[in-house]
Amino acid sequence: MSESNATGEVYWDPYRPDINLDPYPYFKRLREQAPLYYNKEYDFYALSRFDDINKYFSDTTTFSSARSDIMEFIKEDDLEIPDGMFIWHDPPRHTSYRNIVTRVFTPRRMNELESKIRAYCARCLDPMIGETNFNFIDDFGAQLPGGVIGMLLGIPDEDRDIIRDRIDNSLRTESGKPMESSQSSYQGEGFEDYVEWRKNNPSNDLMTDLLNAEFTDPDGVKRKLTTEEVLIFINVIAGAGNETTSRLIGWTGKLLGDHPDQRRQIAKDLSLVPAAIEEILRCEPPGPSVARYVTKDVEIHGQIVPAGAVMQFILSSANRDESRFADGEKFNIHREGSPHITFGRGVHACLGAALARVEGRVGLEEMLKRFPDWELDMANAEMSASSTTRGWDSLPAFLR
């Protein structure tokens, strides 16, 4: 497949399934020939080099999240974003709400979950011992994040699959087409009964913490979150935690399946696991790009990006930029040097980064303890149709 369109120009279409299967040759051409790229068909700009994204991602005055971080939603003039949807606001409104989650979503708290996460991994993996077929998504990737988010929020085990499926469906698109804003589930539908019950039955969980948290709102009023705001917070946490971690598990299976020598090194020395997870996150970010609304004219690479435009920050491309990462296209668990940009930068850096790392690390350790060797069954693998994440809906393997 050529990395250009019919006219021979450099081209990237975020909705084309064939490009999505392997977008990296396209990204390489963007970095080399069109570091500021404009797609006329969908009317958006894109940055692909590490240094550009690292510079502009934190500039919330020019590149705003206040119309969401999804291109399809940004383009809708009548999209209403409620206050509690803090990831789709800019400072100071964003700061006021994000501080609540920062207080309860700490790396220390995430690490305290490790023993519970390890036990949950055992529940998923132990039934597969002795089997010859394993699916990294169905048997593990779709189970682990929902279980962990359920632990955090205090949602019963029997309800977690229903919630996970609802969230996953809200992010799916028809192949080759943009997402519709009506698919968004940020309003918190499906969690109402849990919140109402937890109001009268407090526990040591994140849902209780959110109900009790006091903060100074954007209008300067000290108060607690409204029920609507709590529901939105919960939906943000559950949605981000389920989808991206499932993608991480899938890419772990894929990359280590493609690089058996490195997988065997890790299996022999589990101290290599944290570095391996960082390299997996660099090579295959669960969220390949993030969109912003351009608030004012800005000159980049000698061109004017006009106010009102949509800018796509292609994190997947930045993570392979060879001006920043030597042999950036290669997977190398022994890589040293610059950190990746998968979790973003600045005030909108991913709050769940610490949790994702713990889940990825523990999940890989427990997997390798039981199944140190596998061969991918790519003939039956299926990539998801989504414009916001990139990963596998099904990734079967043969256990050796």
C-alpha positions as CSV (number, residue, x, y, z in Angstrom):
1,M,0.0,0.0,0.0
2,S,1.4,3.4,-1.0
3,E,1.8,6.0,1.7
4,S,0.3,8.7,-0.6
5,N,-3.1,9.4,-2.2
6,A,-4.1,9.3,-5.8
7,T,-2.2,12.5,-6.6
8,G,1.1,11.2,-5.1
9,E,0.9,13.6,-2.2
10,V,1.7,12.6,1.4
11,Y,-1.5,11.4,2.9
12,W,-3.1,10.2,6.2
13,D,-6.7,9.2,6.7
14,P,-7.5,8.3,10.4
15,Y,-10.6,6.4,9.3
16,R,-9.3,4.1,6.6
17,P,-9.0,0.5,7.9
18,D,-6.1,-0.4,5.6
19,I,-4.1,2.5,6.9
20,N,-5.0,1.7,10.5
21,L,-3.6,-1.8,10.1
22,D,-0.1,-0.3,9.8
23,P,-0.1,3.5,9.9
24,Y,3.7,3.8,10.6
25,P,4.9,4.2,7.0
26,Y,2.4,7.0,6.6
27,F,3.6,8.7,9.8
28,K,7.2,8.5,8.7
29,R,6.4,10.3,5.5
30,L,4.4,12.9,7.4
31,R,7.4,13.6,9.7
32,E,9.8,13.8,6.8
33,Q,7.7,15.7,4.2
34,A,4.7,17.3,5.9
35,P,5.4,17.9,9.6
36,L,2.4,20.2,9.5
37,Y,-0.1,18.2,7.5
38,Y,-3.5,19.3,6.3
39,N,-6.3,16.8,5.3
40,K,-8.7,18.5,3.0
41,E,-11.3,15.8,2.9
42,Y,-11.9,15.9,6.7
43,D,-10.6,19.4,7.3
44,F,-8.0,18.9,10.0
45,Y,-4.3,19.6,10.6
46,A,-1.9,17.2,12.1
47,L,1.5,17.3,13.8
48,S,3.7,14.2,13.7
49,R,7.1,15.1,15.0
50,F,8.0,14.6,18.7
51,D,9.4,18.1,19.3
52,D,6.4,19.8,17.8
53,I,3.9,17.8,19.9
54,N,6.0,18.1,23.0
55,K,6.0,21.9,22.5
56,Y,2.4,22.6,21.6
57,F,0.5,19.9,23.5
58,S,0.8,21.9,26.8
59,D,-0.3,25.1,25.2
60,T,-4.0,25.1,26.3
61,T,-4.5,28.8,25.3
62,T,-3.9,28.0,21.6
63,F,-4.9,24.3,21.5
64,S,-8.0,23.9,23.6
65,S,-9.7,20.8,25.0
66,A,-12.9,22.8,25.8
67,R,-14.6,21.3,22.8
68,S,-13.4,17.7,23.6
69,D,-10.3,15.8,22.4
70,I,-12.1,13.9,19.7
71,M,-12.2,15.5,16.2
72,E,-15.7,14.5,15.4
73,F,-17.1,16.1,18.5
74,I,-15.0,19.3,18.1
75,K,-16.6,19.9,14.8
76,E,-20.1,19.8,16.3
77,D,-21.2,23.4,17.1
78,D,-24.1,22.3,19.4
79,L,-22.2,19.8,21.5
80,E,-22.8,20.5,25.2
81,I,-20.1,19.5,27.6
82,P,-21.1,19.5,31.3
83,D,-18.8,20.8,34.0
84,G,-17.9,17.4,35.5
85,M,-16.4,16.3,32.1
86,F,-13.1,17.8,33.3
87,I,-10.9,16.2,30.6
88,W,-12.8,18.3,28.1
89,H,-12.1,21.7,29.8
90,D,-9.1,24.0,30.0
91,P,-7.7,25.7,33.1
92,P,-8.9,27.1,35.4
93,R,-12.2,25.1,35.1
94,H,-10.2,21.9,34.3
95,T,-7.9,22.4,37.2
96,S,-10.7,22.8,39.7
97,Y,-12.2,19.5,38.9
98,R,-9.0,17.6,38.1
99,N,-7.7,18.3,41.5
100,I,-10.4,16.2,43.0
101,V,-9.3,13.1,41.1
102,T,-5.6,13.9,41.7
103,R,-6.2,13.6,45.4
104,V,-7.7,10.2,45.2
105,F,-6.1,8.8,42.1
106,T,-2.5,8.8,43.3
107,P,0.4,6.5,42.3
108,R,0.6,5.4,45.9
109,R,-3.0,4.3,45.9
110,M,-2.6,2.6,42.5
111,N,0.5,0.6,43.8
112,E,-1.5,-0.4,46.9
113,L,-3.8,-2.2,44.5
114,E,-1.0,-4.5,43.3
115,S,-1.9,-7.5,45.4
116,K,-5.5,-7.3,44.4
117,I,-4.6,-6.9,40.7
118,R,-2.3,-9.9,41.0
119,A,-5.1,-12.0,42.5
120,Y,-7.4,-10.9,39.8
121,C,-4.9,-11.9,37.1
122,A,-4.7,-15.4,38.7
123,R,-8.5,-15.6,38.5
124,C,-8.3,-14.9,34.8
125,L,-5.3,-16.9,33.9
126,D,-5.4,-20.0,36.1
127,P,-8.4,-21.6,34.3
128,M,-6.3,-21.5,31.1
129,I,-3.5,-23.6,32.5
130,G,-3.3,-26.8,30.4
131,E,-5.1,-25.2,27.4
132,T,-3.4,-24.8,24.0
133,N,-5.4,-21.9,22.8
134,F,-5.5,-18.5,24.4
135,N,-7.0,-15.1,23.4
136,F,-5.2,-12.1,24.7
137,I,-8.4,-10.0,24.6
138,D,-11.3,-12.4,25.4
139,D,-9.4,-14.4,28.1
140,F,-7.4,-11.5,29.6
141,G,-7.4,-8.0,28.1
142,A,-11.2,-7.6,28.3
143,Q,-11.3,-9.0,31.9
144,L,-8.4,-7.4,33.8
145,P,-9.2,-3.6,33.4
146,G,-12.9,-4.0,34.2
147,G,-12.0,-6.0,37.3
148,V,-9.5,-3.4,38.5
149,I,-11.8,-0.4,37.8
150,G,-14.6,-2.3,39.6
151,M,-12.3,-2.7,42.6
152,L,-11.6,1.0,42.6
153,L,-15.2,2.1,42.3
154,G,-16.8,-0.6,44.4
155,I,-18.9,-2.2,41.5
156,P,-19.9,-5.9,42.0
157,D,-18.0,-8.4,39.9
158,E,-21.2,-9.6,38.3
159,D,-21.9,-6.2,36.8
160,R,-18.5,-5.4,35.4
161,D,-18.8,-7.1,32.1
162,I,-22.0,-5.3,31.3
163,I,-20.4,-1.9,32.1
164,R,-17.3,-2.8,30.0
165,D,-19.4,-3.8,27.0
166,R,-21.4,-0.6,27.2
167,I,-18.3,1.5,27.3
168,D,-16.6,-0.4,24.5
169,N,-19.6,-0.1,22.2
170,S,-19.7,3.6,22.8
171,L,-16.2,3.9,21.2
172,R,-16.8,1.6,18.2
173,T,-17.3,3.1,14.7
174,E,-18.5,1.8,11.4
175,S,-15.4,0.8,9.5
176,G,-14.0,3.7,7.5
177,K,-16.4,6.3,9.0
178,P,-16.0,8.9,11.8
179,M,-17.6,8.5,15.2
180,E,-20.9,10.1,15.9
181,S,-21.3,12.3,19.0
182,S,-24.5,10.4,19.9
183,Q,-22.2,7.4,20.7
184,S,-20.6,9.3,23.6
185,S,-21.5,7.9,27.1
186,Y,-19.8,10.7,29.1
187,Q,-23.0,11.6,30.9
188,G,-22.7,8.6,33.2
189,E,-25.6,6.4,32.1
190,G,-25.6,3.0,33.8
191,F,-24.0,4.1,37.1
192,E,-27.0,5.8,38.7
193,D,-28.1,2.9,40.9
194,Y,-24.6,2.3,42.2
195,V,-24.2,6.0,43.2
196,E,-27.6,6.1,44.9
197,W,-26.8,3.0,46.9
198,R,-23.3,4.2,47.8
199,K,-24.7,7.5,49.2
200,N,-26.2,5.5,52.1
201,N,-23.6,2.7,52.1
202,P,-20.2,4.3,52.1
203,S,-17.1,2.2,51.7
204,N,-13.4,2.4,51.1
205,D,-13.6,3.0,47.4
206,L,-13.3,5.8,44.8
207,M,-17.0,6.2,44.5
208,T,-17.3,7.0,48.1
209,D,-14.4,9.4,47.9
210,L,-16.0,11.3,45.0
211,L,-19.3,11.6,46.9
212,N,-17.5,13.0,50.0
213,A,-14.9,15.2,48.3
214,E,-15.1,18.9,49.0
215,F,-13.6,21.4,46.5
216,T,-13.7,25.0,45.3
217,D,-15.6,25.0,42.1
218,P,-14.8,27.3,39.1
219,D,-17.1,30.0,40.5
220,G,-15.2,30.0,43.8
221,V,-17.9,28.2,45.8
222,K,-16.7,25.5,48.2
223,R,-19.0,22.5,47.9
224,K,-19.3,18.8,47.1
225,L,-19.8,17.3,43.7
226,T,-23.4,17.1,42.5
227,T,-24.8,13.6,41.7
228,E,-24.5,14.4,38.0
229,E,-20.9,15.4,38.4
230,V,-20.1,12.2,40.3
231,L,-21.7,10.2,37.5
232,I,-19.6,11.9,34.9
233,F,-16.4,11.5,36.9
234,I,-17.1,7.7,37.2
235,N,-17.8,7.4,33.6
236,V,-14.6,9.1,32.6
237,I,-12.6,6.9,35.0
238,A,-14.3,3.7,33.9
239,G,-14.2,4.4,30.2
240,A,-10.5,5.4,30.1
241,G,-9.4,2.6,32.4
242,N,-11.3,-0.2,30.5
243,E,-10.5,0.7,26.9
244,T,-6.8,1.8,27.1
245,T,-5.6,-1.0,29.4
246,S,-7.3,-3.6,27.3
247,R,-5.4,-2.2,24.3
248,L,-2.2,-2.4,26.3
249,I,-2.7,-6.1,27.1
250,G,-3.4,-6.8,23.5
251,W,-0.3,-5.0,22.2
252,T,1.8,-6.8,24.9
253,G,0.7,-10.1,23.4
254,K,1.3,-8.9,19.9
255,L,4.7,-7.3,20.3
256,L,6.1,-10.1,22.5
257,G,4.7,-12.6,20.1
258,D,6.5,-10.9,17.2
259,H,9.7,-10.7,19.2
260,P,10.1,-14.1,20.9
261,D,13.8,-13.6,21.7
262,Q,13.0,-10.6,23.8
263,R,10.0,-12.3,25.3
264,R,12.2,-15.2,26.5
265,Q,14.7,-12.7,28.0
266,I,11.8,-11.2,30.1
267,A,10.5,-14.6,31.1
268,K,14.0,-15.5,32.5
269,D,14.4,-12.1,34.2
270,L,11.1,-10.5,35.3
271,S,13.1,-7.4,36.4
272,L,12.9,-6.5,32.7
273,V,9.1,-6.2,32.8
274,P,8.8,-2.5,33.7
275,A,11.1,-1.5,30.8
276,A,9.2,-3.8,28.5
277,I,5.9,-2.2,29.4
278,E,7.3,1.3,28.6
279,E,8.6,0.1,25.3
280,I,5.2,-1.4,24.4
281,L,3.5,1.9,25.4
282,R,6.0,3.7,23.2
283,C,5.6,1.4,20.1
284,E,1.9,1.0,20.2
285,P,0.0,3.7,22.2
286,P,-3.6,2.7,23.0
287,G,-4.6,6.2,22.0
288,P,-2.7,7.0,18.8
289,S,-3.8,10.6,18.4
290,V,-5.5,13.4,20.4
291,A,-7.4,16.3,18.9
292,R,-7.5,19.9,20.0
293,Y,-9.5,23.0,18.9
294,V,-7.4,25.9,17.6
295,T,-8.4,29.1,19.4
296,K,-6.4,31.6,17.4
297,D,-4.2,31.8,14.3
298,V,-0.8,30.2,14.9
299,E,2.2,29.8,12.6
300,I,3.8,26.4,12.5
301,H,6.5,25.4,9.9
302,G,5.9,28.6,8.0
303,Q,2.2,28.0,7.6
304,I,-0.8,29.6,9.4
305,V,-3.2,27.2,11.2
306,P,-6.4,29.3,11.4
307,A,-8.5,29.8,14.5
308,G,-11.4,27.4,14.5
309,A,-9.4,24.5,13.0
310,V,-8.9,21.1,14.4
311,M,-5.4,19.9,15.2
312,Q,-4.5,16.2,15.6
313,F,-1.5,15.4,17.7
314,I,-0.3,12.1,16.4
315,L,1.3,10.5,19.5
316,S,2.0,7.3,17.7
317,S,4.2,9.1,15.2
318,A,6.0,11.2,17.8
319,N,6.9,8.0,19.7
320,R,8.8,6.7,16.7
321,D,10.4,9.9,15.6
322,E,14.1,8.9,15.0
323,S,15.3,12.4,15.8
324,R,14.2,11.6,19.3
325,F,14.4,7.8,19.5
326,A,17.3,6.0,17.9
327,D,16.0,3.2,15.6
328,G,12.5,4.4,16.6
329,E,10.7,1.9,14.5
330,K,12.3,-1.0,16.2
331,F,10.9,-2.7,19.4
332,N,13.7,-2.9,22.0
333,I,13.0,-3.6,25.6
334,H,16.6,-2.5,26.5
335,R,16.0,1.0,25.1
336,E,17.4,3.9,27.1
337,G,17.0,7.6,26.8
338,S,14.0,9.8,26.2
339,P,10.6,8.9,27.7
340,H,7.6,8.4,25.3
341,I,4.7,10.8,25.0
342,T,1.9,8.2,25.2
343,F,0.3,9.7,28.3
344,G,0.5,13.2,27.0
345,R,2.1,16.3,28.6
346,G,1.1,19.2,30.8
347,V,-2.2,19.7,32.6
348,H,-4.0,17.1,30.4
349,A,-1.4,14.3,31.0
350,C,-3.2,11.0,31.6
351,L,-4.4,10.7,35.2
352,G,-4.5,6.9,34.9
353,A,-0.9,6.5,33.8
354,A,0.2,5.0,37.1
355,L,-2.7,2.5,37.2
356,A,-2.1,1.5,33.5
357,R,1.6,0.8,34.3
358,V,0.8,-1.3,37.4
359,E,-1.8,-3.3,35.4
360,G,0.5,-3.8,32.5
361,R,3.4,-4.8,34.7
362,V,1.5,-7.2,36.9
363,G,-0.4,-8.6,34.0
364,L,2.7,-9.4,32.0
365,E,4.5,-10.9,35.0
366,E,1.6,-13.3,35.8
367,M,1.2,-14.2,32.1
368,L,4.8,-15.1,31.8
369,K,4.8,-17.1,35.0
370,R,2.2,-19.4,33.5
371,F,2.7,-19.1,29.7
372,P,6.2,-18.1,28.8
373,D,5.9,-19.1,25.2
374,W,3.2,-18.4,22.6
375,E,2.7,-18.2,18.9
376,L,0.2,-15.7,17.5
377,D,-2.7,-16.8,15.3
378,M,-2.9,-13.7,13.1
379,A,-5.1,-15.4,10.5
380,N,-7.9,-15.1,13.1
381,A,-7.0,-11.8,14.8
382,E,-9.3,-8.9,14.5
383,M,-8.5,-5.2,14.9
384,S,-11.1,-2.9,16.4
385,A,-12.9,-0.2,14.4
386,S,-12.4,3.0,16.4
387,S,-11.1,6.4,15.6
388,T,-10.1,7.1,19.2
389,T,-8.1,4.0,20.1
390,R,-6.1,1.4,18.2
391,G,-5.8,-2.2,19.1
392,W,-7.3,-5.7,18.9
393,D,-10.8,-6.9,19.4
394,S,-9.5,-10.4,19.2
395,L,-5.9,-11.7,19.4
396,P,-5.7,-15.5,19.5
397,A,-2.5,-17.4,20.2
398,F,-1.3,-21.0,20.6
399,L,0.3,-21.7,23.9
400,R,3.5,-23.7,23.8
